[in-house]
Amino acid sequence: MNTTLKLKKIILFCGDIIILYASLWLTLVIRYQKIDISQHWQQHIMPFSLIFVLWLIIFYINNLYDLKTARNNITFYSTLTKSLIWCAAVAVTFFYLFQAGIAPKTNLFIQLLFFALLFALWRRLFNQIANTKILSSHVLIIGLSSISINLASDINNKPQLGFKVLAVTDHNQEKLFTENENPIPLTDIEIITEPFNLSEIITTKKITTIINTLDLRQNEKIMDELYQSLSQKIAIFDLSIFLEKFTGKVPVNAIGQIWFLENLKEENKSFYESGKRIFDILISFVALIISLPFIPLLYAIVKTNSHGPFLFKQIRTGKDGKKFLAIKIRTMHKNAENFGPQWATKNDPRVTKSGRFLRKTRIDEIPQLINVLRGEMSFIGPRPERPEFVEQLTQKIPFYNQRHLIKPGLTGWAQINFPYGASEADALEKLQYDLYYIKNRSFALDLSILLKTIKTVLSGGGR
């Protein structure tokens, strides 16, 4: 999206690799008390390189490469500690199972200590580097509104992303804010009122990125000035496009029908969809075979905790609005919905004791592999919703029905970014993530979602 942003991610990743090998080198020097460690280095380099690859995957799963959260705060250090615990467990398991010609118990312990210290210092240094002017893109937002003010505040609160909003232009719109809008006060950001010279603003403030929030078809003067600024090599983003890349979701209040016509190029997805279907068939078949021996145990757990059937079947809405029968392991008490469909809530009293565990680990969704095998669902996609809720939400949320352009999934972009939904407001938030996935779905994004889902399952972050 942005050259400085990409550069920061490259610097972050390469720095982590250097720290990994530097900590190994320091470990061998300290452990064997000599400078020439070539022999020991050759013994350790290959097995530790394999370990390091797994560690980097763990860091990615735990969002240590997400620049939005790459800050030196309690959350970061908590995530780092959990990641290091997983790294240690993976390394111990690796050397126990594969031996690798060495059994570096002491070396592994020392290396982890060195790495934890160097990694924390490196990340602190990175955040200082990331906030320098050289790696910051000066931003001008065209159009003063509550959306642009909130966006400017959000951008400037995340300097590690590489953006700094310097000014917002005010075009004297008749009604700046609606009654429900609550703009955040701006600090250190200049509000520029008309008349102004856009080219002069770009030059004096060294603007490198412009975010346009106006309808240029109704603002020919601004459109002409933006056109004239092309020679200044400015990155110009429409509001919806920037928000999409900045937040990982498509803002429903910033798009219209034309967005779908311009962005959903389904004819370019045929190869991807074919490959995804093959993956769904193979993995669901293998996963069902592997899970079969555990079904009697799961049956006993469910029946011990409550009366009622082992499996729970419910009508859900699938691709193109078609209904299908979703199959899950029952996690609620029998007759939990005698009073009709209800939103699931946190600590839902309808859920059984065993059901809470099954939901958090997503074991209850094992039977939905049958839905995947049938082609009614995919591994990755929007969460399948009940027809009663779909009808209700379609009337209240713009473009809600467009989430049914693709098959629903066991997991998805919305599920890993906004895992809990129990209201219309939550449904709107998840829709914005669903639209992002529908537009940008690819093998790479699917792999990312699968890796992040592993974290959700292992941490008990299910529903």
N, C-alpha and C positions, 0 to 999 in steps of 0.2 A: 504494500500500500504506500509506503513512504520509505525513501532511501535510508534516512537516519534510523527509522524503526527496524528495518531489516539489518542494518549495520549493527545496531545494539544487540539484536538476537544472535548474530554471528559472533560478536565479541563475547557475549555471555556464554554461549555454548563452547567456544574454543577455550575460553578461560577456565571453564570447569574441567575440560580434558587435560589442560596443562596442570591444574591443581591435583588431579587424580594421579598423574604420573610423577609429579614432584613429590607428593606425599609418599609414594612407593619408593622413590629414590632416597628420600630422607630416612625412611624406615630401614632400608638395607644398610645405609651408611651408619646409622646409630646402632643397629642390631649387631653388625659384624665389625664395627669400629675400625673401618679402613676406607680410604678413598677409592681404591680400585675394587669395585664391586662387579666387574664385568661378568664374572662367572655366575654370581648370584642373580644378577640382572637377567641373564639369559634363562635361568631356571624359572624365574618369576614372571617374566614379561608376558608370555602367552596365556597362562591361566588367569593372571590378573587382568589382562586385556579383555578376556571373555567376561570376567566379573564386572569390569567397568562398563561394558556395553549394557549389561543388565541393570546396573546402577543408574545409568543415564535414562533408561526406560522408566525406572522407578521415579526419578526426578521429574520426568515429563508427566507421568500419571498424576503425581502430587502437585502439579501446577507450578513447579519451581522454574519453568521457562515461560510462564505467563507474565509478561511485563506489567500487567495491571496489578498484580499482587507481589511483584518483586521489590518489596520494601523492607527496611530493617525494623520490623515491629514484632510484637508478641506472636501474631499469627504466623509470620515467616519463620521465626525460630521454633515454634511448635511444630510446624510442617517439616522443617529440617530435621528435628529430633525424631519424628515418626519415620521419616524417610531413611535416616541412618539406621534405625532399628531394623527396618525391612532390608536394607542393604546388608547388614551384618547377618541376618537370617538367611538371605540368599547365598552369601559367600560361604557360610558354614555348611549349608546344604550342598552346595556345589563341590566343595573339597571333600565332604564326607562321601558323596555318591561317586564322584569321578576320580578322586585321589589326585590326579593331574601331576603325579611324580613328586609332589611336595605336600606336606601337612603343616602349613604355616600358621599354627595357632597363635603364637606370640607375635609373629610378623603381621598377621591380619589385625590383631588387637591394636598394635602400635600404629599401623597404617590408618586405621579408622580414627584414632585420636588425632594424628597429624592432619588427616583430611578434614575432619570436623572443624579444627581450628583454622586451617588455611582457607577452607571453603567459606566460613563465616566472615573472615577478614576480606576475602576476595569479593564476596557479594556486597559488603559495605563499600569497598573501593569502587565497585561497578556502579553503584547508585550515585556516587559522587561524580564519576565520569559521565554517567547518563544525563546528569543535570547540567552539564556544561553547555555553554552557548553554541559550541561547535556542533554538538549533537542534538540541538533543538531546532525545530522548524517553527518560525514565526507565523502565527495564524491571524487572518482577518476574517470575521464572520459578517456576511452581507445580510442585513435585516435584523432589526431589534424586536424580540418577542420573548415570551417566557421560555420557549423551547431553546432559543439561542443563548439566553442568559444561563439557563441550567446547564446547557452543553458546555459553555465557556468555563463555568465553575468546575464542572466535572473534569474537563481536560486539564485545567491548571492544577487540580488536586492530584493528578497523576503525571508528574513531570517525567517519570522514567519512560513514558511512552514516546517522548520525543517531540511534543507539541507545546506551544506556549501562545495562548490567545492574547494579543496585544490590544485589539480594538474590535468594536462592533459598530456597524453603520446603522443609523436611524433614518428611516425613510418616511417618517411622519404618517404611519399607517393610522387609519381612522380609529380603530379599536385595537390597542396594543395587547391587552390581556382580557381573557374571559373571566367570568366570575369564579370558575373552579380552578383557575391557574394561580400558582403560588411561586412567583419567581424568586430566585436566590439573589441577594444583593451582590453586586460586582465590586471587587476591589482590585486596584492596579490594572484595570482594563478601561481604556478610553472609549467613550460613546461619541461617535462622530456624526454630527447632524448635517443635513444638506444646507447649502450646496458644498460639494467637495469634489476633489479631483482624485479619482481612484488610482491613476498612475503615480501621482505624487505620494499618496499614502503608501503604496507598495515600495517606492524608492526610499522614502524617509524612514519607514519602520522596518525596512529589509524583510518584507513579507515574502514567504516562500510557499505558503498554502492559503487558499481561499475556500471558505465553506459558504455556499450560497443557500439561503433559506427561502428565497423569493421565487415566485413564478415568473420566469424571465419573459414569457410570452406576453405578460402584462406590464413588463418593465423594460421597454426597448432601450432606454438610456443606459441602464445597468448592463444589459446584454451587450450593447455596443462597446462599453468601457471594458468589460471582461474580454471581449474579442480582441480589442486593441492591446490588452495586457499579455497576450499569448507570446509576444516577442520577448517578454521578460522572464520566460520559462517558469511560470507559476503553476503549481499543481492546483487545479480547480475541481472541487467536489460538490456535487449536489448533496443537500442535507441528508437524504435517505441513504445515499451511498456511503457517506462518511460515518453516519451512525451505525450502519451495518458493519463496517470494518472496525469501528472503534469499540462496539459493544457485543458484536457477534450475534445480533438479532436485527430484524427488519422492523423499524418503527411504523406501526399501522397508521398513526396519525400524520405521517409524513409521506404517504404514498397514495396513489389512486389506481384506477383500473389500468391506466397506461403502463404502470410499473410492471404489471403481470405480462402485458403484451410485449414489453421491451426486454424483460429479464428471464422469463421462463422459456428457454430454448429446448423444448423436450425432444426435438428431432436430433439433438446432439448427444442425447443420453442413451441411445439405443444399445451401444456396446457396453456401457456401464451397467444398464439394467439387466442385460443378458448375463454378464459376469456375476452380478449380485444374486441373480436367481440361482445360478449354479452353486454359488457359495452357500446360499440358504438351504438348498436341498441336501448338499453333502454334510454340512455341519449339523443341521437339525436331525438328520438320520443317525449320524454317529453319536450325537448327544443323547438321543432317545435310547439307543442301545446301551450306552454307558450308565444311564440313569435307571434302567429297568431293575437291577438288583436292589436298589434303595427304595423302591416303591412299597414293599411290604412294611418296612420300618416307618416310612412316612405315613402310611395308612394307619398303623398302630398309634402313632403320635396324634394324628388328627382325631381319631375315634376315641382316644383316651380323654381328650380335653373337652369334647362336646358331642352331642347327638346330631345325627344328620349324615348326609352322603359324603363320601371322600372327595369327589370331584364337584366343582361348581361350574355350571354352564350359564352363560349370559349373552344376550344379543348385543353386539357391538357394531359400530359403523366403520366400514372399510373403504377401500379405494373406490372413487367415483360414487360414494354414498351408498354402496351396496352393503346389506346387512349380512353378518355371519355369526356363527355360534362360537364364542371364545370359551376355551376350556382352561380351568385353573384348579389348583388344589384349594379346597374350601378353607378360608381363614376366618370367617365370621360365624357367629352362632346361627343356628337354624332359625328361619323366619326373621332374619335381621331387618328385613324391609317390609314388614307388614303394613307400614304406613306409606309405602311408595318409595320411589327412588330418592336417595339422599346423597349429598356430597360427602365424600370421605373426609374425616377430620383428624387432626393430630390426636394421638392417644384415643382413637375411636373406641367407645365402649362396646361396639358391636363385634370387635375383633377378639378372638379367643387368645389365651396365653400362648399356645403353640403358633397361632396365626401371626402374632407379632414377630416371632422369630422367622417364620417362613417368609413374611413380607420383607423384613429387613435384609435377609439374605437372597431374596427373590427366588427362593426355591419353589414358591407357590406357582411360579410361571412355567415350570418344567412342562406341564401338559400343553402349553401354548406352542411348543415345538411342533405339535401336530398341526396347528393352524399355519405355521410357517411351511411345513412340508406340503400342505394342501395348496399353498399359494395365496391364502387369505391374509397372511401377515408376512413381514420380513423381519430379520434380526434387528434392523435399524430403520427407524421411521417415526412419525408422530405417534403418540400413545393413542390406542383405539378408545373412543369414547362411546358412551351409551346413547342410543338414538334420542332418548328423552332430553338429555343434556345438549346434544347437538342441535336439536330443534330450538331449544331455548337460547343457546349461545349464538346461533346463526342470526337470530333476530336482533340481538343486542350488540354483537361485536362485528365490525366491518371485516369482510373477507374471511370470516371464520371457516366457511365451507371450503375454501381453497386448500386447506390442510389435507383434504381428501383427494388431492391430485395424485398422491402416491400411496403405496400400501402403508398401513400402520406398522409399528415395530415393537419388539420386546424392550428395546432401549432406543435412545435417540438423543439428538442435540439438546432438545428441550429438557429431557429427563436428567441429563448430567449437569446442566447449567441452572436449572430451576426444578429441583427434584420433588417438591411438594406442591400440590395444587388442590385447593379446597374451596374455591369461590370463583365468581365471574372475573374478578380482578386478576386472579392467578391464571385463569384460562386465557385472558388477554396477553399476559406476560409470556406464557408458554407458546401461544400462537406466533408471537414475534420471533421466537427461536425456531419454531417449525418452518416458518417462511424462509428464514435464513438457510435452513438445511435443504429445503426443496429447491432453492435457487442454486446452492453451492455444492450439493451432494456429489461425492466423488469417492474413489477407493481410498484416497489419503484421508479424507474427512471421516470416512467410516472406520478406518483403522484407529484414528484418534479417539473416536467415540467408544470403540470397544476397549481400548486401553483405559480410558477414564471410567468406564463401567466397572472394570475390575476393581478399581479403588472404591467405588460406591458399594460393591458387594462385600469386599473384605472389611470395610470400615462400618458395615451395618447401616449404610445411609439410604436404605430403601424406604418404602412408604410406611 
